[in-house]
Amino acid sequence: METLQADSLKARVEMALNSIRPYLEADGGNVAVKEITDDMTVRLELVGSCSSCPMSTMTFKAGLEEAILKSVPEIKKVEAINLTPAY
């Protein structure tokens, strides 16, 4: 992927995540974009409290993934590299 295109995609993904960040930060967590692959997969890392929260799967699916896919239609898939399994 060309650098300019990758930078534009990452900026748009970050803007989508910024709509969710205040809620994550209120609970001591956050999210970091680790990679956008050539096949248009975004890989996220949940950090702070989010990295060990049992609700992280729901936060990921209903918040982060939905925000990115809605705001950046070129993205085909969103993955979290460190989701905590729900019990």
Biopython code that builds the backbone (N, CA, C, O; Angstrom):
import numpy as np
from Bio.PDB.StructureBuilder import StructureBuilder

atoms = [
    (1, "MET", "N", (0.852, -1.171, 0.000)),
    (1, "MET", "CA", (0.000, 0.000, 0.000)),
    (1, "MET", "C", (0.899, 1.236, 0.000)),
    (1, "MET", "O", (1.882, 1.301, 0.739)),
    (2, "GLU", "N", (0.554, 2.202, -0.828)),
    (2, "GLU", "CA", (1.345, 3.426, -0.894)),
    (2, "GLU", "C", (1.278, 4.169, 0.435)),
    (2, "GLU", "O", (0.273, 4.121, 1.144)),
    (3, "THR", "N", (2.363, 4.852, 0.753)),
    (3, "THR", "CA", (2.456, 5.549, 2.037)),
    (3, "THR", "C", (1.357, 6.594, 2.193)),
    (3, "THR", "O", (0.746, 6.694, 3.257)),
    (4, "LEU", "N", (1.101, 7.367, 1.151)),
    (4, "LEU", "CA", (0.076, 8.414, 1.228)),
    (4, "LEU", "C", (-1.304, 7.807, 1.485)),
    (4, "LEU", "O", (-2.063, 8.308, 2.315)),
    (5, "GLN", "N", (-1.621, 6.738, 0.776)),
    (5, "GLN", "CA", (-2.903, 6.061, 0.975)),
    (5, "GLN", "C", (-2.980, 5.469, 2.382)),
    (5, "GLN", "O", (-4.011, 5.577, 3.047)),
    (6, "ALA", "N", (-1.903, 4.852, 2.830)),
    (6, "ALA", "CA", (-1.873, 4.254, 4.171)),
    (6, "ALA", "C", (-2.039, 5.326, 5.240)),
    (6, "ALA", "O", (-2.766, 5.123, 6.212)),
    (7, "ASP", "N", (-1.372, 6.464, 5.070)),
    (7, "ASP", "CA", (-1.489, 7.560, 6.038)),
    (7, "ASP", "C", (-2.923, 8.090, 6.094)),
    (7, "ASP", "O", (-3.442, 8.376, 7.172)),
    (8, "SER", "N", (-3.559, 8.219, 4.925)),
    (8, "SER", "CA", (-4.933, 8.698, 4.865)),
    (8, "SER", "C", (-5.886, 7.712, 5.541)),
    (8, "SER", "O", (-6.765, 8.116, 6.301)),
    (9, "LEU", "N", (-5.710, 6.426, 5.265)),
    (9, "LEU", "CA", (-6.548, 5.409, 5.902)),
    (9, "LEU", "C", (-6.366, 5.414, 7.410)),
    (9, "LEU", "O", (-7.340, 5.368, 8.162)),
    (10, "LYS", "N", (-5.109, 5.469, 7.851)),
    (10, "LYS", "CA", (-4.847, 5.456, 9.293)),
    (10, "LYS", "C", (-5.480, 6.679, 9.960)),
    (10, "LYS", "O", (-6.047, 6.568, 11.047)),
    (11, "ALA", "N", (-5.385, 7.837, 9.317)),
    (11, "ALA", "CA", (-5.981, 9.052, 9.879)),
    (11, "ALA", "C", (-7.496, 8.897, 10.007)),
    (11, "ALA", "O", (-8.082, 9.320, 11.004)),
    (12, "ARG", "N", (-8.126, 8.298, 9.012)),
    (12, "ARG", "CA", (-9.575, 8.103, 9.056)),
    (12, "ARG", "C", (-9.968, 7.069, 10.109)),
    (12, "ARG", "O", (-10.994, 7.220, 10.774)),
    (13, "VAL", "N", (-9.162, 6.026, 10.263)),
    (13, "VAL", "CA", (-9.409, 5.036, 11.316)),
    (13, "VAL", "C", (-9.273, 5.698, 12.683)),
    (13, "VAL", "O", (-10.096, 5.475, 13.571)),
    (14, "GLU", "N", (-8.228, 6.514, 12.852)),
    (14, "GLU", "CA", (-8.025, 7.219, 14.128)),
    (14, "GLU", "C", (-9.204, 8.141, 14.431)),
    (14, "GLU", "O", (-9.637, 8.235, 15.580)),
    (15, "MET", "N", (-9.728, 8.824, 13.407)),
    (15, "MET", "CA", (-10.888, 9.695, 13.617)),
    (15, "MET", "C", (-12.092, 8.884, 14.088)),
    (15, "MET", "O", (-12.830, 9.319, 14.972)),
    (16, "ALA", "N", (-12.288, 7.713, 13.501)),
    (16, "ALA", "CA", (-13.392, 6.845, 13.926)),
    (16, "ALA", "C", (-13.200, 6.415, 15.377)),
    (16, "ALA", "O", (-14.149, 6.413, 16.162)),
    (17, "LEU", "N", (-11.973, 6.052, 15.727)),
    (17, "LEU", "CA", (-11.691, 5.620, 17.097)),
    (17, "LEU", "C", (-11.831, 6.764, 18.092)),
    (17, "LEU", "O", (-12.182, 6.542, 19.251)),
    (18, "ASN", "N", (-11.557, 7.991, 17.644)),
    (18, "ASN", "CA", (-11.673, 9.145, 18.540)),
    (18, "ASN", "C", (-13.099, 9.339, 19.051)),
    (18, "ASN", "O", (-13.304, 9.946, 20.102)),
    (19, "SER", "N", (-14.081, 8.830, 18.314)),
    (19, "SER", "CA", (-15.469, 8.935, 18.786)),
    (19, "SER", "C", (-15.737, 7.985, 19.956)),
    (19, "SER", "O", (-16.686, 8.188, 20.713)),
    (20, "ILE", "N", (-14.916, 6.961, 20.104)),
    (20, "ILE", "CA", (-15.073, 5.954, 21.162)),
    (20, "ILE", "C", (-14.101, 6.193, 22.318)),
    (20, "ILE", "O", (-14.380, 5.813, 23.455)),
    (21, "ARG", "N", (-12.970, 6.816, 22.028)),
    (21, "ARG", "CA", (-11.895, 6.960, 23.024)),
    (21, "ARG", "C", (-12.323, 7.558, 24.362)),
    (21, "ARG", "O", (-11.886, 7.064, 25.401)),
    (22, "PRO", "N", (-13.158, 8.598, 24.386)),
    (22, "PRO", "CA", (-13.533, 9.161, 25.693)),
    (22, "PRO", "C", (-14.149, 8.121, 26.635)),
    (22, "PRO", "O", (-13.940, 8.180, 27.846)),
    (23, "TYR", "N", (-14.899, 7.178, 26.085)),
    (23, "TYR", "CA", (-15.519, 6.132, 26.906)),
    (23, "TYR", "C", (-14.463, 5.152, 27.422)),
    (23, "TYR", "O", (-14.523, 4.707, 28.568)),
    (24, "LEU", "N", (-13.503, 4.826, 26.567)),
    (24, "LEU", "CA", (-12.417, 3.935, 26.988)),
    (24, "LEU", "C", (-11.573, 4.608, 28.067)),
    (24, "LEU", "O", (-11.244, 4.005, 29.089)),
    (25, "GLU", "N", (-11.229, 5.876, 27.816)),
    (25, "GLU", "CA", (-10.374, 6.616, 28.752)),
    (25, "GLU", "C", (-11.052, 6.813, 30.105)),
    (25, "GLU", "O", (-10.381, 6.834, 31.136)),
    (26, "ALA", "N", (-12.379, 6.958, 30.108)),
    (26, "ALA", "CA", (-13.112, 7.131, 31.367)),
    (26, "ALA", "C", (-12.949, 5.916, 32.279)),
    (26, "ALA", "O", (-13.048, 6.028, 33.501)),
    (27, "ASP", "N", (-12.699, 4.761, 31.675)),
    (27, "ASP", "CA", (-12.489, 3.530, 32.447)),
    (27, "ASP", "C", (-11.017, 3.140, 32.529)),
    (27, "ASP", "O", (-10.692, 2.018, 32.916)),
    (28, "GLY", "N", (-10.121, 4.066, 32.165)),
    (28, "GLY", "CA", (-8.690, 3.802, 32.274)),
    (28, "GLY", "C", (-8.102, 2.999, 31.133)),
    (28, "GLY", "O", (-7.029, 2.413, 31.277)),
    (29, "GLY", "N", (-8.786, 2.964, 30.000)),
    (29, "GLY", "CA", (-8.301, 2.198, 28.854)),
    (29, "GLY", "C", (-8.075, 3.064, 27.636)),
    (29, "GLY", "O", (-8.254, 4.282, 27.675)),
    (30, "ASN", "N", (-7.680, 2.419, 26.556)),
    (30, "ASN", "CA", (-7.491, 3.091, 25.275)),
    (30, "ASN", "C", (-7.288, 2.022, 24.218)),
    (30, "ASN", "O", (-7.346, 0.827, 24.509)),
    (31, "VAL", "N", (-7.051, 2.456, 22.998)),
    (31, "VAL", "CA", (-6.827, 1.545, 21.877)),
    (31, "VAL", "C", (-5.747, 2.144, 20.988)),
    (31, "VAL", "O", (-5.660, 3.363, 20.839)),
    (32, "ALA", "N", (-4.921, 1.275, 20.396)),
    (32, "ALA", "CA", (-3.858, 1.715, 19.491)),
    (32, "ALA", "C", (-3.976, 0.952, 18.177)),
    (32, "ALA", "O", (-4.193, -0.259, 18.167)),
    (33, "VAL", "N", (-3.830, 1.675, 17.069)),
    (33, "VAL", "CA", (-3.787, 1.038, 15.756)),
    (33, "VAL", "C", (-2.376, 0.494, 15.574)),
    (33, "VAL", "O", (-1.410, 1.258, 15.548)),
    (34, "LYS", "N", (-2.257, -0.818, 15.448)),
    (34, "LYS", "CA", (-0.947, -1.444, 15.291)),
    (34, "LYS", "C", (-0.578, -1.624, 13.828)),
    (34, "LYS", "O", (0.597, -1.550, 13.468)),
    (35, "GLU", "N", (-1.588, -1.865, 12.971)),
    (35, "GLU", "CA", (-1.285, -2.154, 11.570)),
    (35, "GLU", "C", (-2.548, -2.054, 10.730)),
    (35, "GLU", "O", (-3.648, -2.360, 11.191)),
    (36, "ILE", "N", (-2.370, -1.619, 9.487)),
    (36, "ILE", "CA", (-3.402, -1.754, 8.464)),
    (36, "ILE", "C", (-2.744, -2.548, 7.345)),
    (36, "ILE", "O", (-1.781, -2.088, 6.732)),
    (37, "THR", "N", (-3.264, -3.735, 7.083)),
    (37, "THR", "CA", (-2.632, -4.634, 6.119)),
    (37, "THR", "C", (-3.051, -4.297, 4.689)),
    (37, "THR", "O", (-3.978, -3.518, 4.465)),
    (38, "ASP", "N", (-2.356, -4.895, 3.737)),
    (38, "ASP", "CA", (-2.679, -4.685, 2.325)),
    (38, "ASP", "C", (-4.062, -5.212, 1.957)),
    (38, "ASP", "O", (-4.674, -4.733, 1.003)),
    (39, "ASP", "N", (-4.563, -6.202, 2.712)),
    (39, "ASP", "CA", (-5.904, -6.716, 2.435)),
    (39, "ASP", "C", (-6.982, -5.958, 3.225)),
    (39, "ASP", "O", (-8.108, -6.433, 3.378)),
    (40, "MET", "N", (-6.612, -4.775, 3.719)),
    (40, "MET", "CA", (-7.531, -3.848, 4.395)),
    (40, "MET", "C", (-8.072, -4.384, 5.716)),
    (40, "MET", "O", (-9.254, -4.230, 6.026)),
    (41, "THR", "N", (-7.196, -5.013, 6.484)),
    (41, "THR", "CA", (-7.513, -5.441, 7.839)),
    (41, "THR", "C", (-6.828, -4.489, 8.809)),
    (41, "THR", "O", (-5.630, -4.228, 8.692)),
    (42, "VAL", "N", (-7.588, -3.973, 9.762)),
    (42, "VAL", "CA", (-7.020, -3.126, 10.810)),
    (42, "VAL", "C", (-6.751, -4.012, 12.015)),
    (42, "VAL", "O", (-7.623, -4.760, 12.456)),
    (43, "ARG", "N", (-5.539, -3.924, 12.543)),
    (43, "ARG", "CA", (-5.189, -4.660, 13.761)),
    (43, "ARG", "C", (-5.044, -3.654, 14.894)),
    (43, "ARG", "O", (-4.250, -2.716, 14.817)),
    (44, "LEU", "N", (-5.825, -3.867, 15.945)),
    (44, "LEU", "CA", (-5.859, -2.967, 17.091)),
    (44, "LEU", "C", (-5.288, -3.651, 18.319)),
    (44, "LEU", "O", (-5.345, -4.874, 18.454)),
    (45, "GLU", "N", (-4.733, -2.837, 19.214)),
    (45, "GLU", "CA", (-4.312, -3.326, 20.518)),
    (45, "GLU", "C", (-5.073, -2.548, 21.580)),
    (45, "GLU", "O", (-5.030, -1.318, 21.612)),
    (46, "LEU", "N", (-5.765, -3.268, 22.441)),
    (46, "LEU", "CA", (-6.434, -2.641, 23.576)),
    (46, "LEU", "C", (-5.395, -2.440, 24.664)),
    (46, "LEU", "O", (-4.634, -3.354, 24.980)),
    (47, "VAL", "N", (-5.363, -1.239, 25.237)),
    (47, "VAL", "CA", (-4.335, -0.919, 26.231)),
    (47, "VAL", "C", (-4.976, -0.425, 27.527)),
    (47, "VAL", "O", (-6.169, -0.121, 27.571)),
    (48, "GLY", "N", (-4.165, -0.352, 28.573)),
    (48, "GLY", "CA", (-4.660, 0.072, 29.876)),
    (48, "GLY", "C", (-5.659, -0.938, 30.413)),
    (48, "GLY", "O", (-5.483, -2.143, 30.236)),
    (49, "SER", "N", (-6.695, -0.459, 31.060)),
    (49, "SER", "CA", (-7.719, -1.336, 31.640)),
    (49, "SER", "C", (-8.390, -2.217, 30.595)),
    (49, "SER", "O", (-8.825, -3.328, 30.897)),
    (50, "CYS", "N", (-8.473, -1.720, 29.371)),
    (50, "CYS", "CA", (-9.156, -2.477, 28.312)),
    (50, "CYS", "C", (-8.443, -3.783, 27.980)),
    (50, "CYS", "O", (-9.071, -4.735, 27.516)),
    (51, "SER", "N", (-7.147, -3.831, 28.213)),
    (51, "SER", "CA", (-6.398, -5.031, 27.838)),
    (51, "SER", "C", (-6.736, -6.233, 28.707)),
    (51, "SER", "O", (-6.490, -7.371, 28.306)),
    (52, "SER", "N", (-7.296, -6.002, 29.888)),
    (52, "SER", "CA", (-7.616, -7.128, 30.773)),
    (52, "SER", "C", (-9.084, -7.162, 31.201)),
    (52, "SER", "O", (-9.460, -7.951, 32.068)),
    (53, "CYS", "N", (-9.890, -6.333, 30.614)),
    (53, "CYS", "CA", (-11.303, -6.237, 31.001)),
    (53, "CYS", "C", (-12.113, -7.385, 30.392)),
    (53, "CYS", "O", (-11.975, -7.671, 29.203)),
    (54, "PRO", "N", (-12.951, -8.043, 31.190)),
    (54, "PRO", "CA", (-13.781, -9.115, 30.642)),
    (54, "PRO", "C", (-14.834, -8.615, 29.646)),
    (54, "PRO", "O", (-15.404, -9.414, 28.904)),
    (55, "MET", "N", (-15.094, -7.323, 29.621)),
    (55, "MET", "CA", (-16.052, -6.746, 28.674)),
    (55, "MET", "C", (-15.386, -6.298, 27.376)),
    (55, "MET", "O", (-16.050, -5.731, 26.508)),
    (56, "SER", "N", (-14.090, -6.543, 27.232)),
    (56, "SER", "CA", (-13.358, -6.040, 26.070)),
    (56, "SER", "C", (-13.887, -6.593, 24.753)),
    (56, "SER", "O", (-13.835, -5.896, 23.740)),
    (57, "THR", "N", (-14.393, -7.818, 24.735)),
    (57, "THR", "CA", (-14.940, -8.378, 23.498)),
    (57, "THR", "C", (-16.163, -7.589, 23.054)),
    (57, "THR", "O", (-16.309, -7.291, 21.869)),
    (58, "MET", "N", (-17.037, -7.250, 23.986)),
    (58, "MET", "CA", (-18.215, -6.469, 23.651)),
    (58, "MET", "C", (-17.825, -5.051, 23.224)),
    (58, "MET", "O", (-18.375, -4.517, 22.261)),
    (59, "THR", "N", (-16.887, -4.452, 23.933)),
    (59, "THR", "CA", (-16.400, -3.119, 23.572)),
    (59, "THR", "C", (-15.825, -3.135, 22.165)),
    (59, "THR", "O", (-16.068, -2.223, 21.375)),
    (60, "PHE", "N", (-15.066, -4.174, 21.858)),
    (60, "PHE", "CA", (-14.457, -4.291, 20.536)),
    (60, "PHE", "C", (-15.525, -4.410, 19.456)),
    (60, "PHE", "O", (-15.521, -3.637, 18.499)),
    (61, "LYS", "N", (-16.438, -5.364, 19.596)),
    (61, "LYS", "CA", (-17.446, -5.624, 18.560)),
    (61, "LYS", "C", (-18.441, -4.475, 18.406)),
    (61, "LYS", "O", (-18.676, -3.998, 17.296)),
    (62, "ALA", "N", (-19.019, -4.036, 19.513)),
    (62, "ALA", "CA", (-20.097, -3.051, 19.460)),
    (62, "ALA", "C", (-19.596, -1.619, 19.345)),
    (62, "ALA", "O", (-20.352, -0.729, 18.956)),
    (63, "GLY", "N", (-18.349, -1.391, 19.673)),
    (63, "GLY", "CA", (-17.826, -0.028, 19.640)),
    (63, "GLY", "C", (-16.767, 0.175, 18.585)),
    (63, "GLY", "O", (-16.998, 0.855, 17.584)),
    (64, "LEU", "N", (-15.614, -0.407, 18.802)),
    (64, "LEU", "CA", (-14.456, -0.148, 17.949)),
    (64, "LEU", "C", (-14.653, -0.653, 16.523)),
    (64, "LEU", "O", (-14.492, 0.103, 15.565)),
    (65, "GLU", "N", (-14.999, -1.925, 16.382)),
    (65, "GLU", "CA", (-15.174, -2.502, 15.050)),
    (65, "GLU", "C", (-16.273, -1.779, 14.277)),
    (65, "GLU", "O", (-16.092, -1.429, 13.111)),
    (66, "GLU", "N", (-17.397, -1.560, 14.925)),
    (66, "GLU", "CA", (-18.526, -0.895, 14.269)),
    (66, "GLU", "C", (-18.162, 0.523, 13.826)),
    (66, "GLU", "O", (-18.505, 0.927, 12.715)),
    (67, "ALA", "N", (-17.477, 1.276, 14.673)),
    (67, "ALA", "CA", (-17.096, 2.652, 14.336)),
    (67, "ALA", "C", (-16.173, 2.688, 13.124)),
    (67, "ALA", "O", (-16.339, 3.525, 12.237)),
    (68, "ILE", "N", (-15.201, 1.778, 13.086)),
    (68, "ILE", "CA", (-14.256, 1.761, 11.966)),
    (68, "ILE", "C", (-14.952, 1.354, 10.672)),
    (68, "ILE", "O", (-14.811, 2.036, 9.657)),
    (69, "LEU", "N", (-15.700, 0.255, 10.692)),
    (69, "LEU", "CA", (-16.343, -0.230, 9.466)),
    (69, "LEU", "C", (-17.361, 0.766, 8.920)),
    (69, "LEU", "O", (-17.537, 0.868, 7.706)),
    (70, "LYS", "N", (-18.027, 1.496, 9.798)),
    (70, "LYS", "CA", (-19.009, 2.490, 9.358)),
    (70, "LYS", "C", (-18.321, 3.724, 8.768)),
    (70, "LYS", "O", (-18.790, 4.276, 7.772)),
    (71, "SER", "N", (-17.221, 4.155, 9.372)),
    (71, "SER", "CA", (-16.557, 5.394, 8.959)),
    (71, "SER", "C", (-15.560, 5.219, 7.824)),
    (71, "SER", "O", (-15.291, 6.159, 7.077)),
    (72, "VAL", "N", (-15.013, 4.016, 7.693)),
    (72, "VAL", "CA", (-13.970, 3.771, 6.684)),
    (72, "VAL", "C", (-14.371, 2.525, 5.888)),
    (72, "VAL", "O", (-13.897, 1.426, 6.177)),
    (73, "PRO", "N", (-15.241, 2.692, 4.891)),
    (73, "PRO", "CA", (-15.786, 1.529, 4.183)),
    (73, "PRO", "C", (-14.749, 0.693, 3.430)),
    (73, "PRO", "O", (-15.020, -0.460, 3.095)),
    (74, "GLU", "N", (-13.583, 1.246, 3.163)),
    (74, "GLU", "CA", (-12.534, 0.463, 2.487)),
    (74, "GLU", "C", (-12.012, -0.665, 3.373)),
    (74, "GLU", "O", (-11.509, -1.674, 2.878)),
    (75, "ILE", "N", (-12.136, -0.486, 4.682)),
    (75, "ILE", "CA", (-11.656, -1.498, 5.627)),
    (75, "ILE", "C", (-12.604, -2.694, 5.578)),
    (75, "ILE", "O", (-13.820, -2.542, 5.686)),
    (76, "LYS", "N", (-12.034, -3.874, 5.415)),
    (76, "LYS", "CA", (-12.822, -5.103, 5.283)),
    (76, "LYS", "C", (-12.961, -5.875, 6.591)),
    (76, "LYS", "O", (-13.936, -6.599, 6.790)),
    (77, "LYS", "N", (-11.977, -5.718, 7.485)),
    (77, "LYS", "CA", (-11.963, -6.523, 8.707)),
    (77, "LYS", "C", (-11.225, -5.761, 9.799)),
    (77, "LYS", "O", (-10.290, -5.010, 9.522)),
    (78, "VAL", "N", (-11.650, -5.959, 11.036)),
    (78, "VAL", "CA", (-10.987, -5.354, 12.192)),
    (78, "VAL", "C", (-10.682, -6.479, 13.176)),
    (78, "VAL", "O", (-11.556, -7.278, 13.513)),
    (79, "GLU", "N", (-9.438, -6.532, 13.629)),
    (79, "GLU", "CA", (-9.012, -7.558, 14.584)),
    (79, "GLU", "C", (-8.380, -6.891, 15.790)),
    (79, "GLU", "O", (-7.712, -5.864, 15.671)),
    (80, "ALA", "N", (-8.600, -7.486, 16.948)),
    (80, "ALA", "CA", (-7.881, -7.066, 18.155)),
    (80, "ALA", "C", (-6.823, -8.124, 18.425)),
    (80, "ALA", "O", (-7.114, -9.320, 18.412)),
    (81, "ILE", "N", (-5.600, -7.683, 18.669)),
    (81, "ILE", "CA", (-4.515, -8.648, 18.850)),
    (81, "ILE", "C", (-4.430, -9.174, 20.276)),
    (81, "ILE", "O", (-3.658, -10.092, 20.550)),
    (82, "ASN", "N", (-5.220, -8.601, 21.191)),
    (82, "ASN", "CA", (-5.097, -9.007, 22.595)),
    (82, "ASN", "C", (-6.431, -9.012, 23.350)),
    (82, "ASN", "O", (-6.501, -8.553, 24.490)),
    (83, "LEU", "N", (-7.468, -9.522, 22.726)),
    (83, "LEU", "CA", (-8.766, -9.571, 23.409)),
    (83, "LEU", "C", (-8.733, -10.529, 24.589)),
    (83, "LEU", "O", (-8.153, -11.612, 24.512)),
    (84, "THR", "N", (-9.365, -10.116, 25.682)),
    (84, "THR", "CA", (-9.522, -10.976, 26.851)),
    (84, "THR", "C", (-10.758, -11.844, 26.638)),
    (84, "THR", "O", (-11.827, -11.317, 26.330)),
    (85, "PRO", "N", (-10.639, -13.151, 26.793)),
    (85, "PRO", "CA", (-11.822, -14.009, 26.608)),
    (85, "PRO", "C", (-12.913, -13.668, 27.623)),
    (85, "PRO", "O", (-12.623, -13.423, 28.795)),
    (86, "ALA", "N", (-14.150, -13.654, 27.174)),
    (86, "ALA", "CA", (-15.285, -13.411, 28.076)),
    (86, "ALA", "C", (-15.616, -14.705, 28.809)),
    (86, "ALA", "O", (-15.597, -15.786, 28.221)),
    (87, "TYR", "N", (-15.917, -14.583, 30.088)),
    (87, "TYR", "CA", (-16.251, -15.771, 30.888)),
    (87, "TYR", "C", (-17.689, -15.760, 31.283)),
    (87, "TYR", "O", (-18.151, -16.679, 31.959)),
]
sb = StructureBuilder()
sb.init_structure("model")
sb.init_model(0)
sb.init_chain("A")
sb.init_seg("    ")
for serial, (resi, resn, name, xyz) in enumerate(atoms, 1):
    if name == "N":
        sb.init_residue(resn, " ", resi, " ")
    sb.init_atom(name, np.array(xyz, "f"), 0.0, 1.0, " ", f" {name:<3s}", serial, name[0])
structure = sb.get_structure()
